[in-house]
Amino acid sequence: MNNARPVTRRRVLQIIASASGIALAGKLTAAATAPSSTAHTWRGVALGARASITIRHHDPADARRLLQRCIAEVRRLEDVLSLYRQGSAITTLNRQGSIDHPPPDLVHLLSLARSYGDLTGGAFDATVQPLWTLYAGHFARPGAGPEGPDQQSIDRVRAMVDYRNMSVTTRRIAFAHPGMGITLNGIAQGYITDRVSDLLRNEGLDDMLVNLGEIRGRGRRSDGRPWTVGVKDPRSAETLETLTIENEAVATSAGAATRFEETSRHHHLFDPRSGGSTQRFRAITVTSPTATTADALSTAFASMDLEDVNKVLHHYPSTTARVATHKGEVLSLPSNYPL
C-alpha cells in the first residue's frame, strides 16, 4: 500500500527543561550535574519522529549501557510496528493480506487495539490505513482538489475499514477482504514508550522521562522538580497548557498536527464511521498510568462526543482527558455532570 507521508507533520507534546546540557541526535550525553543525580539523555528518531530518553543514574557507564538497550528495543519494535520500514511485520501484512507466525508484539498490540475498538464503539480502529492511502494519494496528485476525495471513493474505501474483519491468532493474522490494511500509529508509540519505561524500571531506575511520540515520566528531574510537558497548539507556536507528570504518561491527538493540506480540513485523525477527518476538537490530551492507554484513547476520543468520552473514562479511574475546543476552551474530563 502507499504509505506516503503528508505534507505537514508537527509534534504537539514538548518536553520543557527536562535536563540541563545538550544531547545531539542519535548520541548519548550526560548533563553537568552532581554525580549522584546525573541526567543522561539519548536523542534520535523513532517511528519517523524525533525522540528522546532521559534517565538519572550515578554510573555513566551503566547509564550508557541501559540507554543502548533501550535503543535496541526501540529498533526491534520498529521492525514489527513501523509503517515506514518496508520489511516490518505490518508492511508485510498490509502487502500480503496475511502473515503466518506473527511476532508476539504484533499479536498482543492488535488484541489490545480490538479491545479499545470495542470499548469506544469503533472510534478506535486499526484498519483505517486504506483511508490514509486514499487521502495521501489524492493530495499527492498535481492540482488536487482541496475538497478531498469524492464521496464515492470514500464510501468504497470505508467498506474495507472494520477491525472485526481481521482475525488475529498466535499462528496467523489475516484480513477478511482484499484491500484492507492496518496502521498502529494511534497506539504503537505509546506501546513502545511503555516497553522502554518498563525495561528501565526493571533495572531499578526510579527517575526517567521517555519520549517516543508519547511521553511517560517516572520520578523527578535532577533538580528535584517534576517532569514538565507543554501541549502546543498545532496551528501556531503557542502553548495551550503545561502539565507536570510523575509516574504517569501523556498523549495528545490533534488533527492539525499531521495534515494533508494547509487548511487542516483533511488530516490523519479519521472517523472510521464516516471515512472523513474528524473536526470535533482542536486537540485532546489524555494522561494515564500507561502510554499505551493514553495513546489509544486520545486517538479514539478525537472522533467521539464528549458524553461518550466521559463514559469511557469512567472505566479508567486514573485516566483523565483535557479537551481543547475550537473556541479556545479547555474542558477537563471525566466530569460528574451531564455534558
Secondary structure by P-SEA (a helix, b strand, c coil): cccccccbbbbcccccccccccccccbbbbccccccbbbbbbbbbccccccbbbbbbccaaaaaaaaaaaaaaaaaaaacccccccccaaaaaaaccccccccaaaaaaaaaaaaaaaaacccccccaaaaaaaaaaaaaccccccccccaaaaaaaaaacccccccccccccccccccccccccccaaaaaaaaaaaaaaaaccccbbbbccbbbbcccccccccbbbbbcccccccccbbbbbccbbbbbbbccccccccccccccccccccccccccccbbbbbcccaaaaaaaaaaaccccaaaaaaaaaacccbbbbbbcccbbbbbccccccc
